[in-house]
Amino acid sequence: MSILLIVTHVVVCIALIMIVLLQTGKGADMGAAFGGGSSQTLFGSTGASTFLSKATTVAAIVFMLTSLTLAYMSGGKVTKSVVTDTQAPIEQSSQTGTNAADAGSKSE
């Protein structure tokens, strides 16, 4: 299940990148913004939504759903850790009291 979801996610990522790069920029309609002939159309100067804009919306929705699903699936796993198998290091008994007394007598 997760392999299929990851493959779908990668394919949608590549498709989303390609769809966005194929679209024309907003600067292509600058003539219409300053009183060009096509500014009096029914849908305004941008025109009706094209196939690429609808495909962008669908790809973005699928991308978000696969992202959220993958995040949910990876967050719930409790696996055995390598750290739990190792033993804690044994602490040496500290002799700070005797070392401090020796240091104090040597300094006098």
N, C-alpha and C positions, 0 to 999 in steps of 0.2 A: 504494500500500500504506500509506504513512504517513498519507495523508489519511483513509483508511478507519479506521485505528487511532485517529487523533485524534478523529474523529467518534464512534466507539464509546466512547472514554474520556470525552468530554464528556457523552454520553447516560447512561453509567453513573454519572457524578458527580451529575448531576441526579436520577437515579432513587434513588441511595443517600441523598441528602439528603431526598427526599420520603418514602422508606420509613422512615427514622429519625424524621422528624417525625410520621408517622402513628401510631407506636407509643405505647402508654400507658406512663407512667412507673412506676418501682418503688414510688412512694408510693401508688399506687392499691390495692395489696394489703396495706396496713399492718394492716387488720383481721384478715387471715388470720395475720399474724405473731404477733399477741397472742392466739391461741387462738380465732380465728374458726371458723365451721363448715366452711369449705372447706379447712382445713389438714390434714384427714385423707384427702385424695385420694391416688390412686395415684402421681401425679407430683409431689406436694408442693404447696406453696401457690402456686407459679408456674404450675402446670398443664403440659400438653403444649406442645411447641414449636409456635407458630402459623405460619401462612403468611408473616406479615411477618417473623418472626425467621429463617425459612429464606431468604426473599428477601434479607434483609440480609446473610446469610452468602454467598450466591451473588454479590450485587453487590459485596461487599467483595473476594472472590476475583478477580472479573473486573477490578475497579479496580486491585488490586495487580499483576495480570499485565500489564495495559495500561501501567501506570506503569513497570514494569521493562522492558518491551519498547521503549517510547518512549525511555527513558534509554539503553538499549543501542544503539538505532539512531542516536541523536543523538551519542553519544560516539565513534563510529568514523569520523566524517566528517573528511576532511582537505581543506580548501578553500583556494583561493588567497586570500591576505590582501592588503589594500590597502597595508599597511605594507611588504611586500616589493617593491612597485613603486617606491617613493620612494627617491631617492638620499640617502645619508648626508650631512649637512652637512660641508663642508670646514673643517678646523681651521686657524685662522690660526697662523702661527709665533709663538710667545710670545717676547717680548723682556724677560723678567723679570730677566735678568742685567744688562742695561744700565739698565733702569728702577730697579733696586735701587741700583746704583752712583750714579746721578744723584740719587736721593733721599737717599742717605747724604752726598753732597758738599754738598747744599743745606742739610742740617740743621746742618752745622758752622759 
